Amino acid sequence: MTEQEVTRLLQKIPQLKQEIGKVIVGQQQVLDEVLVALLAGGHALLEGVPGLAKTLLVRTLAQATDLPFRRIQFTPDLMPTDILGTEILEEDHGTGHRSFKFNEGPIFASLVLADEINRTPPKTQAALLEAMQEGHVTYAGQEHALPKPFFLLATQNPIEQSGTYPLPEAQLDRFLLYIRIGYPTEQEELAVLSGTTGTVRQQVQPILGGEDVRQLQQLTRQVSISPELLSLVNRLVRATRPATSEVKFIRDYGRWGAGPRAGQALILCAKARALIHGRFAATLEDLQTLAPAVLRHRVLLNFNAEAENLTTDDAVRELLKAVSL
Protein backbone atom coordinates (compact mmCIF):
# COMPACT_ATOMS: atom_id res chain seq x y z
CA MET A 1 0.00 0.00 0.00
CA THR A 2 1.11 3.53 -0.73
CA GLU A 3 1.43 6.14 1.99
CA GLN A 4 -1.75 7.82 0.72
CA GLU A 5 -3.71 4.55 0.97
CA VAL A 6 -2.47 3.94 4.50
CA THR A 7 -3.43 7.47 5.52
CA ARG A 8 -6.87 7.05 3.97
CA LEU A 9 -7.47 3.83 5.89
CA LEU A 10 -6.29 5.23 9.21
CA GLN A 11 -8.54 8.27 8.81
CA LYS A 12 -11.53 5.95 8.52
CA ILE A 13 -11.06 4.39 11.96
CA PRO A 14 -12.10 7.52 13.96
CA GLN A 15 -14.97 8.00 11.47
CA LEU A 16 -16.06 4.41 12.11
CA LYS A 17 -16.07 4.92 15.89
CA GLN A 18 -17.98 8.19 15.49
CA GLU A 19 -20.60 6.49 13.31
CA ILE A 20 -21.09 3.65 15.81
CA GLY A 21 -21.26 6.28 18.56
CA LYS A 22 -24.47 7.62 16.99
CA VAL A 23 -26.24 4.52 18.33
CA ILE A 24 -23.98 3.14 21.09
CA VAL A 25 -23.59 5.55 24.01
CA GLY A 26 -20.31 5.27 25.94
CA GLN A 27 -18.67 1.83 26.17
CA GLN A 28 -15.52 3.19 24.50
CA GLN A 29 -13.26 0.49 25.89
CA VAL A 30 -15.64 -2.24 24.71
CA LEU A 31 -15.82 -0.69 21.24
CA ASP A 32 -12.03 -0.39 21.08
CA GLU A 33 -11.62 -4.05 22.04
CA VAL A 34 -14.16 -5.17 19.43
CA LEU A 35 -12.29 -3.17 16.76
CA VAL A 36 -8.99 -4.63 18.00
CA ALA A 37 -10.36 -8.14 17.48
CA LEU A 38 -11.58 -7.21 14.00
CA LEU A 39 -8.27 -5.70 12.91
CA ALA A 40 -6.27 -8.53 14.45
CA GLY A 41 -8.30 -11.04 12.44
CA GLY A 42 -9.67 -12.89 15.46
CA HIS A 43 -13.03 -13.43 17.14
CA ALA A 44 -14.52 -11.97 20.31
CA LEU A 45 -16.79 -13.16 23.11
CA LEU A 46 -18.97 -10.43 24.67
CA GLU A 47 -20.27 -11.04 28.17
CA GLY A 48 -22.74 -8.81 29.96
CA VAL A 49 -26.10 -8.80 31.68
CA PRO A 50 -29.24 -8.32 29.54
CA GLY A 51 -29.99 -4.85 28.22
CA LEU A 52 -26.44 -3.57 27.77
CA ALA A 53 -26.72 -3.37 23.94
CA LYS A 54 -24.45 -6.31 23.10
CA THR A 55 -26.54 -7.33 20.10
CA LEU A 56 -27.11 -3.70 19.10
CA LEU A 57 -23.34 -3.06 19.14
CA VAL A 58 -22.69 -5.94 16.74
CA ARG A 59 -25.55 -4.95 14.44
CA THR A 60 -24.35 -1.34 14.37
CA LEU A 61 -20.80 -2.48 13.61
CA ALA A 62 -22.17 -4.47 10.67
CA GLN A 63 -23.95 -1.38 9.34
CA ALA A 64 -20.87 0.82 9.75
CA THR A 65 -18.55 -1.68 8.06
CA ASP A 66 -20.95 -2.67 5.26
CA LEU A 67 -20.06 -6.34 5.75
CA PRO A 68 -22.49 -9.19 4.99
CA PHE A 69 -24.10 -9.83 8.38
CA ARG A 70 -25.99 -12.80 9.81
CA ARG A 71 -27.40 -13.30 13.28
CA ILE A 72 -27.78 -16.79 14.77
CA GLN A 73 -29.94 -17.11 17.87
CA PHE A 74 -28.55 -20.03 19.86
CA THR A 75 -31.20 -22.19 21.54
CA PRO A 76 -31.16 -25.67 23.15
CA ASP A 77 -32.68 -27.26 20.03
CA LEU A 78 -30.28 -25.63 17.54
CA MET A 79 -28.45 -28.20 15.40
CA PRO A 80 -25.02 -27.93 13.70
CA THR A 81 -26.67 -27.98 10.27
CA ASP A 82 -28.72 -24.92 11.28
CA ILE A 83 -25.39 -23.07 11.45
CA LEU A 84 -23.21 -24.68 8.81
CA GLY A 85 -25.78 -25.61 6.16
CA THR A 86 -26.88 -28.88 4.63
CA GLU A 87 -27.03 -30.76 1.35
CA ILE A 88 -30.24 -30.78 -0.65
CA LEU A 89 -31.18 -33.12 -3.49
CA GLU A 90 -31.66 -31.33 -6.80
CA GLU A 91 -33.04 -32.71 -10.04
CA ASP A 92 -32.23 -31.45 -13.52
CA HIS A 93 -35.64 -31.38 -15.17
CA GLY A 94 -34.07 -31.61 -18.61
CA THR A 95 -32.04 -34.77 -18.04
CA GLY A 96 -33.66 -36.15 -14.93
CA HIS A 97 -30.22 -36.32 -13.31
CA ARG A 98 -30.20 -35.92 -9.53
CA SER A 99 -27.34 -34.53 -7.47
CA PHE A 100 -26.66 -33.12 -4.03
CA LYS A 101 -26.00 -29.40 -3.65
CA PHE A 102 -24.59 -27.79 -0.51
CA ASN A 103 -26.93 -25.13 0.81
CA GLU A 104 -24.87 -22.65 2.86
CA GLY A 105 -25.94 -21.83 6.41
CA PRO A 106 -25.81 -18.46 8.21
CA ILE A 107 -22.13 -19.01 9.14
CA PHE A 108 -21.29 -17.96 5.56
CA ALA A 109 -21.12 -14.23 6.22
CA SER A 110 -18.29 -11.82 6.94
CA LEU A 111 -19.74 -10.72 10.29
CA VAL A 112 -21.61 -13.35 12.29
CA LEU A 113 -23.37 -12.76 15.61
CA ALA A 114 -23.67 -15.91 17.71
CA ASP A 115 -26.25 -14.60 20.15
CA GLU A 116 -26.35 -16.30 23.58
CA ILE A 117 -23.86 -18.93 22.50
CA ASN A 118 -24.00 -20.70 25.88
CA ARG A 119 -27.68 -21.62 25.41
CA THR A 120 -26.92 -24.43 22.97
CA PRO A 121 -25.42 -27.87 23.77
CA PRO A 122 -21.69 -28.61 23.22
CA LYS A 123 -22.40 -30.55 20.00
CA THR A 124 -23.72 -27.39 18.36
CA GLN A 125 -21.14 -25.10 19.98
CA ALA A 126 -18.41 -27.31 18.53
CA ALA A 127 -19.76 -26.72 15.02
CA LEU A 128 -18.07 -23.31 15.20
CA LEU A 129 -14.59 -24.61 16.02
CA GLU A 130 -13.40 -25.36 12.50
CA ALA A 131 -14.89 -22.16 11.11
CA MET A 132 -13.23 -20.03 13.78
CA GLN A 133 -9.82 -21.64 13.51
CA GLU A 134 -9.50 -22.62 9.86
CA GLY A 135 -11.77 -20.20 8.03
CA HIS A 136 -13.69 -22.97 6.27
CA VAL A 137 -16.39 -25.56 6.90
CA THR A 138 -16.20 -29.26 6.06
CA TYR A 139 -19.41 -31.01 5.08
CA ALA A 140 -19.64 -34.50 3.56
CA GLY A 141 -15.88 -34.52 3.09
CA GLN A 142 -15.82 -31.26 1.11
CA GLU A 143 -14.28 -28.00 2.33
CA HIS A 144 -16.29 -24.83 1.83
CA ALA A 145 -14.35 -21.58 2.30
CA LEU A 146 -15.86 -18.83 4.41
CA PRO A 147 -15.84 -15.20 3.24
CA LYS A 148 -12.84 -13.01 3.99
CA PRO A 149 -12.84 -11.23 6.30
CA PHE A 150 -14.67 -13.58 8.67
CA PHE A 151 -15.41 -12.17 12.11
CA LEU A 152 -17.46 -14.03 14.73
CA LEU A 153 -18.85 -12.14 17.70
CA ALA A 154 -20.53 -14.27 20.35
CA THR A 155 -22.55 -13.02 23.32
CA GLN A 156 -23.43 -14.65 26.61
CA ASN A 157 -25.26 -13.73 29.80
CA PRO A 158 -23.16 -14.32 32.97
CA ILE A 159 -25.98 -14.36 35.54
CA GLU A 160 -28.22 -17.18 34.31
CA GLN A 161 -27.16 -20.78 34.84
CA SER A 162 -30.45 -22.61 34.16
CA GLY A 163 -30.59 -23.95 30.62
CA THR A 164 -27.05 -22.91 29.73
CA TYR A 165 -24.00 -24.88 28.64
CA PRO A 166 -20.71 -23.20 29.63
CA LEU A 167 -18.19 -23.08 26.79
CA PRO A 168 -15.35 -25.60 27.19
CA GLU A 169 -11.83 -24.24 27.58
CA ALA A 170 -10.81 -25.46 24.11
CA GLN A 171 -13.52 -23.33 22.52
CA LEU A 172 -12.88 -20.33 24.75
CA ASP A 173 -9.26 -20.39 23.59
CA ARG A 174 -10.46 -19.88 20.00
CA PHE A 175 -11.72 -16.42 20.97
CA LEU A 176 -9.02 -13.81 20.61
CA LEU A 177 -10.65 -11.59 23.26
CA TYR A 178 -13.08 -12.17 26.10
CA ILE A 179 -14.76 -8.78 26.50
CA ARG A 180 -16.82 -7.91 29.58
CA ILE A 181 -19.45 -5.18 29.31
CA GLY A 182 -20.32 -3.25 32.45
CA TYR A 183 -23.16 -0.92 33.33
CA PRO A 184 -23.07 2.61 31.84
CA THR A 185 -22.27 5.67 33.92
CA GLU A 186 -25.10 7.85 35.20
CA GLN A 187 -24.66 10.40 32.38
CA GLU A 188 -24.39 7.69 29.73
CA GLU A 189 -27.54 5.98 30.98
CA LEU A 190 -29.39 9.31 30.96
CA ALA A 191 -28.30 9.81 27.33
CA VAL A 192 -29.56 6.31 26.46
CA LEU A 193 -32.95 7.01 28.05
CA SER A 194 -33.24 10.34 26.24
CA GLY A 195 -32.11 9.06 22.84
CA THR A 196 -34.03 5.80 22.60
CA THR A 197 -37.52 6.72 23.81
CA GLY A 198 -38.38 9.39 21.24
CA THR A 199 -39.22 9.40 17.54
CA VAL A 200 -35.75 10.17 16.13
CA ARG A 201 -33.74 7.18 14.89
CA GLN A 202 -30.09 7.57 14.05
CA GLN A 203 -29.02 6.38 10.59
CA VAL A 204 -25.64 4.65 10.47
CA GLN A 205 -23.63 5.12 7.28
CA PRO A 206 -21.10 2.54 6.02
CA ILE A 207 -17.52 3.69 6.55
CA LEU A 208 -15.41 0.58 5.88
CA GLY A 209 -15.93 -2.07 3.22
CA GLY A 210 -14.69 -5.64 3.13
CA GLU A 211 -11.56 -4.72 1.19
CA ASP A 212 -10.77 -1.92 3.67
CA VAL A 213 -11.00 -4.40 6.56
CA ARG A 214 -8.71 -6.87 4.76
CA GLN A 215 -6.14 -4.14 4.15
CA LEU A 216 -6.28 -2.99 7.77
CA GLN A 217 -5.75 -6.58 8.92
CA GLN A 218 -2.66 -6.81 6.72
CA LEU A 219 -1.46 -3.44 7.97
CA THR A 220 -1.89 -4.56 11.59
CA ARG A 221 0.66 -7.32 11.13
CA GLN A 222 3.17 -4.77 9.82
CA VAL A 223 3.06 -2.71 13.03
CA SER A 224 6.38 -3.10 14.84
CA ILE A 225 6.97 -4.31 18.38
CA SER A 226 10.29 -4.12 20.17
CA PRO A 227 12.29 -7.19 21.26
CA GLU A 228 11.91 -6.03 24.86
CA LEU A 229 8.10 -6.10 24.61
CA LEU A 230 8.20 -9.48 22.87
CA SER A 231 10.25 -10.78 25.78
CA LEU A 232 7.76 -9.26 28.23
CA VAL A 233 4.84 -11.02 26.53
CA ASN A 234 6.73 -14.31 26.60
CA ARG A 235 7.51 -13.99 30.32
CA LEU A 236 3.97 -12.85 31.11
CA VAL A 237 2.37 -15.86 29.42
CA ARG A 238 4.85 -18.32 30.93
CA ALA A 239 4.18 -16.81 34.37
CA THR A 240 0.54 -17.92 34.12
CA ARG A 241 1.58 -21.60 34.45
CA PRO A 242 1.51 -22.72 38.09
CA ALA A 243 4.18 -25.43 37.72
CA THR A 244 6.88 -22.97 36.63
CA SER A 245 5.55 -19.55 37.67
CA GLU A 246 7.45 -17.32 40.07
CA VAL A 247 4.32 -15.30 40.82
CA LYS A 248 2.96 -16.26 44.26
CA PHE A 249 -0.67 -15.61 43.32
CA ILE A 250 -0.42 -18.10 40.44
CA ARG A 251 1.38 -20.73 42.54
CA ASP A 252 -1.29 -20.45 45.24
CA TYR A 253 -4.42 -20.10 43.14
CA GLY A 254 -3.58 -21.16 39.59
CA ARG A 255 -4.84 -24.45 38.20
CA TRP A 256 -3.86 -24.12 34.55
CA GLY A 257 -1.96 -21.52 32.57
CA ALA A 258 -2.16 -20.04 29.10
CA GLY A 259 -0.59 -21.61 26.03
CA PRO A 260 1.48 -19.98 23.26
CA ARG A 261 -1.70 -18.86 21.50
CA ALA A 262 -2.17 -16.33 24.30
CA GLY A 263 1.16 -14.69 23.50
CA GLN A 264 0.32 -14.53 19.82
CA ALA A 265 -3.06 -13.01 20.65
CA LEU A 266 -1.61 -10.37 22.96
CA ILE A 267 0.98 -9.26 20.41
CA LEU A 268 -1.54 -9.04 17.55
CA CYS A 269 -4.02 -7.18 19.74
CA ALA A 270 -1.37 -4.70 20.89
CA LYS A 271 -0.48 -4.04 17.25
CA ALA A 272 -4.13 -3.53 16.36
CA ARG A 273 -4.65 -1.12 19.26
CA ALA A 274 -1.58 0.84 18.19
CA LEU A 275 -3.00 1.14 14.67
CA ILE A 276 -6.40 2.26 15.97
CA HIS A 277 -4.59 5.07 17.82
CA GLY A 278 -2.63 6.04 14.70
CA ARG A 279 0.70 4.50 15.73
CA PHE A 280 2.93 2.06 13.86
CA ALA A 281 4.63 0.63 16.94
CA ALA A 282 3.05 -1.22 19.85
CA THR A 283 3.73 0.10 23.35
CA LEU A 284 3.73 -1.24 26.89
CA GLU A 285 0.40 0.54 27.45
CA ASP A 286 -1.14 -1.43 24.57
CA LEU A 287 -0.06 -4.71 26.15
CA GLN A 288 -1.20 -3.77 29.65
CA THR A 289 -4.59 -2.50 28.45
CA LEU A 290 -5.40 -5.65 26.49
CA ALA A 291 -3.89 -8.26 28.82
CA PRO A 292 -7.15 -8.81 30.81
CA ALA A 293 -9.27 -9.43 27.69
CA VAL A 294 -6.62 -11.75 26.24
CA LEU A 295 -5.87 -13.77 29.39
CA ARG A 296 -9.07 -13.87 31.45
CA HIS A 297 -10.41 -16.92 29.58
CA ARG A 298 -7.04 -18.64 29.25
CA VAL A 299 -6.07 -18.79 32.93
CA LEU A 300 -7.90 -21.27 35.16
CA LEU A 301 -7.98 -20.83 38.93
CA ASN A 302 -8.38 -23.54 41.57
CA PHE A 303 -11.01 -24.10 44.24
CA ASN A 304 -9.14 -21.99 46.80
CA ALA A 305 -9.46 -18.96 44.53
CA GLU A 306 -13.17 -19.60 44.07
CA ALA A 307 -13.63 -19.93 47.83
CA GLU A 308 -11.99 -16.52 48.30
CA ASN A 309 -13.98 -14.91 45.45
CA LEU A 310 -10.86 -14.30 43.39
CA THR A 311 -11.18 -14.01 39.62
CA THR A 312 -8.89 -14.33 36.64
CA ASP A 313 -8.89 -10.53 36.38
CA ASP A 314 -7.29 -10.49 39.83
CA ALA A 315 -4.71 -12.96 38.52
CA VAL A 316 -3.93 -10.74 35.52
CA ARG A 317 -3.46 -7.71 37.77
CA GLU A 318 -0.99 -9.62 39.93
CA LEU A 319 0.82 -10.88 36.84
CA LEU A 320 1.21 -7.36 35.43
CA LYS A 321 2.61 -6.18 38.76
CA ALA A 322 5.10 -9.04 38.97
CA VAL A 323 6.26 -9.17 35.34
CA SER A 324 7.76 -5.94 34.08
CA LEU A 325 10.35 -4.67 31.63
N, C-alpha and C positions, 0 to 999 in steps of 0.2 A: 504494500500500500504506500501511496505517496504521502508526503507530509500533510497536504491539503485534505486527503481522504481521512487520515487519522484525526485531524482537527475537526472535521465535519462530524465524525462519529462521536468524539468526546463531547462536542457541544450538544449532542442529542440526549445525553444521559441526564443533565439537569432538567431539560425540557420534559423528558419522560417522567421524572419524579414530580415535576410540577403538574403534569396532566393527571397523574394518579392521585395527587393531592387534592384535585377538584372533588373527588368522591370520598377518599380515605382521609379522615382527620387524624393528625398526629401519627403515632406509630412509626416514627422515622427510622428507628433502629431496625424494626421488623422489615420495613420496606428495603432498607439498605441490605439486610441479610438475604432477602429474597432475590434482589438484583445480583448480589455476589454469587449466589448459587447459579443463577442463569448465566452469568458471564463466565463462571468457572466450568460450565458444562456439566454440572451435577444436578441432583434432585434435592428437594427440601421437604421436611416434615414440619407442619405447623400445628402447635398444640395450644389450646386455649379454651376457656369456658364458652358456652353458647352465647351468641350475641355480640361477639367482638369483631365481626366483619371478616372472618377468615375467608369464607367463600367469596364475599364481595371483593376482597383484595385480589384474589386470583382472577376473578372475572374482569375486573378493571385492568389488571395487568395484560390480560389477553386483548382487550380493546385497544390499549395504548401501544401494544407491540404488533398488532395486526397479524397475529399468528393464528393458524387454524386451532380452534379450541374445542375440547370435549369435556363434559363433566360426567363422572361416573359416581352414582350414589351407591355406596357399599351397604349391603343389607345381609342378614344371615342366610338368605336363600340365593344370593348371587353366585353364579357358576363361572369357572374360568373362561368358558366360551362366550359368556356375556361381555367379557373384557377383550379377549383376544380376537374373537371371530370364529367362524365355523365354515365348513364346506357345505355347499348346496349342490344338488344334482340338477344339471341343466340338459335340455334336449334341443338339438338342432332340428328344427321343424322341416328343413329341406332334406336332410339326409337321414333323420331319425337317430343320429348318433348321440349317445349320452355321455356326459363327462362331469367330473366334479370341479367346481369352481370355488376358490377361497373367498369368502365374504368377510371383509375386514371389519373388526370390532372397533369400539370407541378409543382403544389404545393408539390407533393410527392417526394421531394428531400431533402437532408440534408442542402444544401446551395442554396437558391433561391434568384435570383436578380429580384426585381420588378422595372423595368426600367421606369423612368418617371411616377411614380405612380399617379401624379396629373393630368394626361391627360385622365383619365377614370372617368366616372360618379360615384357618391356616392354608387349606388347599387352594382357596381363591386368592388369598394374599400372595401365595407363592407364585401365582401366575404372572406377577409383575417382576419377579427376580431377573429373568432373562432379558426382558425389555429394558430394565433399568441399567443392567450391567453391560449388555452386549449391543444394545441399540437395534435388536431385531427380535422377531418372534418365530418360533419353530412350531409348525402344525403339520401333522401327517408326514413328518420327515423332510418338509420343505421350509427353508428359511425365508422370511418375509421382512424386508428392511423397513424400519420405522423412518418417519420423516426426520430431516435434519434442519434446524435443531430439534431435539426432543427433550422436553422439560416436564418432569412429573412433580406436581405439588400435592402432597397428601395432608389431610387434616385429621385431627382426633381430639376428642373431649376427655380431659384428664379426670373428671370428677365422677363419671358414671362407670361402674364396674359390671352391672347386670347386663347380660347380653352382649358383652364385648370379648374380643380375643386379642390380648396383648401381642404386639409384633415380636417375633423372635429376634434374638440378637443378630443373627445372620442377615435378616432383612433390614434391621435398623442400620447396620453398617453400610448398606447400599445407599443410604441417604447422606449426602454430603454435609448437610446442616440439619440440626434439630432445633427449630426456632420456637421459642415460647413467647406467647402474646399475653401481655398483662392488661389490666384495666386502664382506661384513659385517665388523664388528669381531669380535675374539675372543669377547667376552661375548655379542654378538648371535648368533654362529654356535653357541656353546654352547647358547643358549636354543632355537635352531632344532632342534639335535640332540635336546635333551631333550623338546621339545614335539611333535615329528613322528614319533617312533619308538615311541610308546606306544599305548594303547587309547583315550585321550580325544580326541574331535574337537570343536573349537570350533564353535558354531552362530552364524552371523552374522545379525543381525536387520536388517530394512530400516529405514533412518532417513529417507531422502529419497525422495519420489516424483517422477514426471515433472513435475508442476505446480510442486513446490518448486524443482526445478532450473531450470525456465523463469523463475520469479520471481527466483532468485538471479542468473541471467544478465542479466535486465533491471536488477537492482539494481547489478550490477557496472559497467554503463555509466554509472550515476549517481554513482559515486565521483568525487570531484574530483581534479584534478591542476593544479599551479600553472603559470603561464606560463613560469617559469624552468625547470621540469623538462621542459616541452614543448620548449623551446628546446634543452635538453641532449640530449634524444632525437634531435631533428632533426640536431644537430651530430655526434652519435655515429654515426648511420647514414650521414651524408654522408662522415664520415671513413673509412668502410670502402672507399671507391672510390679505387683507386690513382691515377687520372688527376688527381684534385683534392685528395687527402688531404694534410694537413700532418703526418701521423704517419709517422715514418721507417720503422717496421716495415712499415706497409702499402705505402709506396712501394717498399721493397726486396723484399718477399715477397708482396704482394697480386697476384692475377690478375684478380679480379672482386669487386665490392662488392655490398652489399645494396641492394635497391630500397625504395620507400616502404612496401611491405607489412611490412617489418621494423619500421619505426617504429610502425605501427599495432599490430602484434603486441606490441611491448614496452610500449606504453602500456596496452593492454587487460590484459596479464598483470600489470602493476604494480597496476592497479586491483583485479584479482581477488585478488592476494596481500594487498593492504590489507584487503579485505573478509574474507578468511579469518582475518586477525589482529584482526578486530573494529574496523577503522578505516574511516573514510569519506573519507580523503584519501590518495593515493599519496605515497610518500616516496622520497628518493634511495636508501635502502637497498633498497626494492622493485625499483627499476630495476637497481641494481648486482647484486642477487642473481639476477635472471632474465635478464640480458644474455647470459650464455654459452648458455643453452638456446634463446634466441631467435635468436642470431646465428651459432652454430657451423655451421649447415647453410646459411647464406646468404652466407658469406664464402668465397671460393675462393683458395687460395694457389698460388704458382707452383712450378716444379721446384726452385728454390733452397731454398725452405722445406722441401720434401720431403727434399732431400739433407741438410739440417741437422736433420732430425727435429723440425721445428716444426709445431705444429698450430693449428687455428683457435681453440682455447681460449687458446693463447699470444697470438694476435692480439687476442682480446677483452680479455685482461688489459692489454696495451699500450694499447689504445684507451681503456679506463677510466682508466688513469693519465694519458693525454694530454688527454682531454676531461673537463673538470670544470666545475662551476658558476662 
